[in-house]
Structures are given as C-alpha cells and as structure tokens.
C-alpha cells in the first residue's frame, strides 16, 4: 500500500530520513492520554490503516 501512496502523490524517495516534530496539540493529547490511562479508563485509538509505527 505504501508504494501506491507514493505513486499517488508522485513521491520518488521514501520519507524514512525525516524527523518527527511534535506539535503543542500532540503534546497535550499525549498528556491527557497518560492521565486517562493512569485512571484506568478505557482508551480506543484509531486512524488510517498503515499510519502507525512499525
């Protein structure tokens, strides 16, 4: 599927060399998730298939 995405967007090089830059919103979300998990709450994360880390 990754090759199909690259072809769709016209990418020729893989993006493995790029870094990850966390935004303020992402930091806030991570903090809220940690609190919810510590409280023992049920957490469900969803996203586009293949978007997660390996």
C-alpha positions, 0 to 999 in steps of 0.5 A: 500500500505504501508504494501506491501512496507514493505513486499517488502523490508522485513521491520518488524517495521514501520519507524514512530520513525525516524527523518527527516534530511534535506539535503543542496539540500532540503534546497535550493529547499525549498528556491527557492520554497518560492521565486517562490511562493512569485512571484506568479508563478505557482508551480506543485509538484509531486512524488510517490503516498503515499510519502507525509505527512499525 
